[in-house]
Each structure stands twice: as structure tokens, then as C-alpha cells.
Amino acid sequence: MVDFGGGKVAMPGVAGCEPLPPSADEELDEAEGGLSIEEMSVRNSHGHFLFAGPKTSVDRFSTAVSSAACTTGDYASDVVRSVIIRTSRQGLHEITGKVAEIVQEANQREGLCTIFIRHTSASLVIQENADPSARHDLETWLNRLVPEGDERFTHHAEGPDDMPAHIKAALTATSLSIPIDDGRLGLGRWQGIYLWEHRRAAHERTVLVHVTG
């Protein structure tokens, strides 16, 4: 029996665990509001998510456990999703809704949601989600703090906004951890989750969302 962060996975033949049917691997695609989720998922015999993520990750996971799985309770095991976010400009892009959907699907009443961005020129922050002027002021302030055109920069491989984007990412965060309370993100009333795009051109960013109980 192997413990994968709260849920237990067994090899074939172990009592109490049923082999997953061939239909357990489902490829899901969603595109809405400039965001899309590209993933594969594996469910246990109760219909709960056992594991979800990019297709290659699930292929490796399925091979390791030979498509046999069980959980220790009424709630799902850990869930990992890869979310593709297409940004249209430099600045803050809210992704709270997409993260909340993954938490809801994970069916964890209490736990932790970790969000990780797989880039060095974009970052993650929790910020004011009510008044757009707050986001505008943040963007303006960071651009003033790390201006383009600094003669001391030597990294110009992708243009004048390249090195400033790396510095901005280093000053902010590449991951966030948010408690799950009563099946929901434990955010405050005016808090939102944002991807902060530091490049001026449109980009496709990958964010990993990990929900654990």
C-alpha cells in the first residue's frame, strides 16, 4: 500500500481496492474567458478524483499503480490540475474562479490548495478584487520600481522587457497556499487570486493547482 498524500493506492490484488475501468481516464478540455484547462483524470471506484493532471503525468501514474486504486474515506484523494492561462497583456489577471472550480471538484471539506506557476517571467499574488484602481496602482508601482532600459542589464534575449520581467517575478511569488474551509477556498471577502503577467506581449502560462486533504 502506497500513501499518496492522504489517499492510498494499491497494486492489483490488494484487498479492498478495485481496478479502475478503462473509462476512468478522461481527457477534459475547457476554454472560457481566455482560460482553458487541459488535463487527464483518474477516478476511484466511488467516482471521486484520485489523480488529475497533464496526460503524461497520468500515464506515468497509471503505469506505476497498474490502474488499481482505493481511498480511505468518503472524500477524494489529492487532485492536481494543470491550468493553461492565456494572457493578453502585461498586468494582473484574476484566476480565482478557475481555482475555486478545481477545489469544488476535489470534494475536500478541509485541506490545502497550493497553486504554482511554471514560469520565470510571470508570478502569482493574492490581491484586492473589488476596485480595479488598486490593481492599476500595483502595476504602475512595480513598473516604476523595475523600469525597462536599465543599462546595467545584460540579459536582452527576448527584448527590453525580458530582464525586468524576471526581476518582478523574483520580487513577488511563484506559489501560493490557501486553506480549504468547509469545501471552499478560505479567501477573505476582498481577496482574489491573480496571475501577474510581467511581459508586454500575450503569453500562454501554465499553473498547477494541487488540492490535498
C-alpha positions in Angstrom: 0.0 0.0 0.0 1.4 3.4 -1.0 0.2 6.6 0.5 -0.1 9.5 -2.0 -0.8 12.4 0.3 -3.9 11.3 2.1 -5.3 8.7 -0.3 -3.8 5.2 -0.6 -3.0 3.5 -3.8 -2.6 -0.3 -4.0 -1.2 -2.6 -6.6 -3.5 -5.2 -8.2 -4.7 -8.0 -5.9 -4.7 -6.0 -2.7 -7.9 -6.4 -0.7 -10.3 -3.5 -0.7 -9.2 -1.9 -3.9 -11.0 -2.3 -7.2 -9.3 -2.0 -10.6 -10.4 1.2 -12.4 -12.4 0.6 -15.5 -10.9 1.6 -18.9 -13.2 4.6 -19.0 -11.5 6.0 -15.8 -9.1 8.1 -17.9 -11.0 11.0 -19.4 -9.5 13.8 -21.4 -11.1 17.1 -20.5 -10.8 20.4 -22.4 -12.4 23.7 -21.4 -12.0 27.1 -22.9 -13.7 30.1 -21.3 -12.8 33.8 -20.8 -9.3 33.3 -22.1 -8.6 30.4 -19.8 -8.6 26.7 -20.5 -7.9 23.5 -18.6 -6.0 20.7 -20.4 -5.8 17.6 -18.3 -6.3 13.9 -17.8 -8.1 12.5 -14.8 -8.3 9.2 -12.9 -11.3 8.4 -10.7 -11.6 5.8 -8.0 -14.5 3.3 -7.7 -16.6 5.8 -5.9 -16.4 8.3 -8.8 -14.1 10.7 -6.9 -10.9 12.1 -8.5 -7.9 10.1 -7.5 -5.4 12.0 -9.6 -5.7 14.6 -12.3 -3.1 16.4 -14.3 -1.4 16.6 -17.7 -1.8 13.5 -19.8 1.8 12.5 -19.5 1.7 12.7 -15.7 -1.4 10.4 -15.6 0.2 8.0 -17.9 3.2 7.6 -15.6 0.9 7.4 -12.5 -1.3 4.8 -14.1 1.7 2.7 -15.1 3.0 2.8 -11.6 -0.2 1.6 -9.9 -1.5 -0.5 -12.8 -4.8 1.3 -12.7 -5.8 -0.1 -9.3 -6.8 2.4 -6.5 -8.7 2.9 -3.4 -9.3 5.8 -0.9 -9.5 5.8 2.9 -12.8 7.7 3.3 -15.7 9.4 1.6 -13.6 12.2 0.2 -11.3 12.2 -2.8 -7.5 11.8 -2.7 -5.2 14.6 -3.8 -6.1 16.4 -7.0 -3.6 18.0 -9.3 -4.7 20.1 -12.3 -2.7 21.9 -15.0 -4.4 25.1 -16.0 -3.5 26.9 -19.2 -3.9 30.7 -18.9 -3.6 32.8 -22.0 -2.7 36.4 -21.1 -3.4 39.3 -23.5 -1.3 41.9 -21.9 1.1 42.8 -19.1 -0.6 43.1 -15.7 -2.9 41.2 -13.3 -5.3 38.5 -14.5 -7.7 37.0 -12.0 -7.9 33.2 -11.8 -10.0 32.8 -8.6 -12.9 31.2 -10.3 -10.9 28.5 -12.1 -9.1 27.6 -8.9 -12.4 27.5 -7.0 -13.8 25.1 -9.5 -10.9 22.7 -9.0 -11.4 22.9 -5.2 -15.1 22.1 -5.6 -14.4 19.1 -7.8 -11.8 17.8 -5.4 -14.5 17.3 -2.8 -12.2 18.1 0.1 -14.0 19.6 3.1 -10.9 20.7 4.8 -7.4 20.8 3.4 -4.9 23.0 1.5 -4.9 24.4 -2.0 -1.4 25.1 -3.4 -1.0 27.0 -6.7 2.3 27.0 -8.6 3.2 28.9 -11.8 5.8 27.2 -14.1 7.5 30.3 -15.4 10.2 32.9 -14.5 8.6 36.0 -16.1 5.2 35.8 -14.5 4.0 35.3 -10.9 1.1 34.8 -8.5 -0.4 37.1 -5.9 -3.5 37.5 -3.7 -4.8 41.0 -4.0 -7.8 43.3 -3.9 -10.6 42.0 -6.2 -13.2 44.8 -5.9 -11.7 48.1 -7.1 -9.8 47.9 -10.4 -7.8 51.0 -9.4 -5.9 49.0 -6.8 -4.6 46.6 -9.5 -3.8 49.6 -11.7 -1.8 51.2 -9.0 0.1 48.0 -8.2 1.0 47.5 -11.9 2.2 51.1 -12.2 4.2 50.9 -9.0 6.0 47.7 -10.0 6.8 49.1 -13.4 8.3 52.2 -11.8 10.3 50.1 -9.3 11.8 47.9 -12.1 11.9 50.0 -15.3 12.9 48.8 -18.7 16.1 50.2 -20.3 18.5 49.8 -17.4 21.9 49.9 -18.9 23.3 47.5 -16.3 21.1 44.7 -17.6 22.9 42.2 -19.8 20.0 39.8 -20.4 18.2 41.1 -23.5 17.4 37.8 -25.3 13.7 38.5 -25.7 13.5 42.2 -25.7 13.8 45.2 -23.3 11.0 43.8 -21.0 12.8 40.4 -20.6 15.1 41.1 -17.6 12.6 43.4 -15.8 10.1 40.6 -16.0 12.4 38.1 -14.3 13.1 40.6 -11.5 9.4 41.3 -11.0 8.8 37.6 -10.7 11.6 37.3 -8.2 10.1 40.1 -6.1 6.6 38.5 -6.0 5.8 34.8 -5.7 5.7 31.6 -7.8 3.4 29.7 -5.4 0.5 30.4 -3.1 -1.1 28.2 -0.3 -4.7 28.8 0.6 -6.6 26.8 3.3 -9.7 25.0 2.4 -12.6 25.5 4.9 -15.9 23.8 4.5 -15.1 22.8 1.0 -14.2 26.3 -0.2 -11.1 28.5 -0.6 -10.5 30.3 2.7 -10.1 33.7 1.0 -11.2 36.9 2.6 -14.1 38.9 1.2 -12.0 41.2 -0.9 -9.2 38.8 -1.8 -8.7 37.4 -5.3 -6.0 35.1 -6.8 -4.1 36.7 -9.7 -1.6 35.7 -12.3 0.7 38.6 -12.8 2.0 38.7 -16.3 5.3 40.7 -16.5 5.8 40.6 -20.2 4.1 43.1 -22.5 3.2 40.6 -25.2 0.5 37.9 -25.0 1.7 34.6 -23.4 0.4 31.2 -22.6 1.1 30.3 -18.9 0.8 27.0 -17.1 -0.4 27.0 -13.5 -0.5 23.8 -11.4 -3.3 23.5 -8.7 -2.8 20.9 -6.0 -5.6 20.2 -3.6 -4.9 18.0 -0.6 -6.9 17.0 2.4 
